[in-house]
C-alpha cells in the first residue's frame, strides 16, 4: 500500500530534503512551496475565496492525501494556519498533519499539538522522524485521540525530564 504525503515548505533545501526522506521510505510525495499552494492542491482555496472561476476543488477528488507535513514559518499562510484550515474542513479533518520548525518553542509546539497536529518535528528532519509517520497513516480515527494523549505526555517529559507530577491515585495518600 503506497501512501501519499503532501509536503509543504517555502525553503527549497528543506523541501527537497523532506521529499527525499519520504521517497526513501516509499511514500508518494507531492511537494509545494507555500501554504497557499497547499490549500489550492487540497481544494480549500475556493471555499475561502469563493471564486467560481477556479476549479481547484477537482484536485482533492483526483488525489487522495494520506498525510500532510508542513513547515511552521511560511509567509502568507503559515503551517499553523494550514493546520487550522484542514481541521476545520469536514472533508479533510481526519488527514494527519505534522508540523516542522527550526525553532524549538515549547508554547508553539503545544499549541500545534492541541489544535490537531499529530507530531511536531524539529528541523533538520531526519529519517528517524519520518519513521514515526507510518503509525499515523495506519491508525484509524478512533485511536488518534489516544495517541494524542500519549504524545502530550511524552512531550512534557521531554521538555522537563526532571519534573515529576503527582498522579490522581497518589492524591488519596496526601491528607
C-alpha positions, 0 to 999 in steps of 0.5 A, a space after each residue: 500500500 503506497 501512501 501519499 504525503 503532501 509536503 509543504 515548505 517555502 525553503 527549497 533545501 528543506 523541501 527537497 530534503 523532506 521529499 527525499 526522506 519520504 521517497 526513501 521510505 516509499 511514500 508518494 510525495 507531492 511537494 509545494 512551496 507555500 501554504 497557499 499552494 497547499 490549500 489550492 492542491 487540497 481544494 480549500 482555496 475556493 471555499 475561502 475565496 469563493 471564486 467560481 472561476 477556479 476549479 481547484 476543488 477537482 484536485 482533492 477528488 483526483 488525489 487522495 492525501 494520506 498525510 500532510 507535513 508542513 513547515 511552521 514559518 511560511 509567509 502568507 499562510 503559515 503551517 499553523 494556519 494550514 493546520 487550522 484550515 484542514 481541521 476545520 474542513 469536514 472533508 479533510 479533518 481526519 488527514 494527519 498533519 505534522 508540523 516542522 520548525 527550526 525553532 524549538 518553542 515549547 508554547 508553539 509546539 503545544 499549541 500545534 499539538 492541541 489544535 490537531 497536529 499529530 507530531 511536531 518535528 524539529 528541523 533538520 528532519 531526519 529519517 528517524 522522524 519520518 519513521 514515526 509517520 507510518 503509525 499515523 497513516 495506519 491508525 484509524 480515527 478512533 485511536 488518534 485521540 489516544 495517541 494524542 494523549 500519549 504524545 502530550 505526555 511524552 512531550 512534557 517529559 521531554 521538555 522537563 525530564 526532571 519534573 515529576 507530577 503527582 498522579 490522581 491515585 497518589 492524591 488519596 495518600 496526601 491528607 
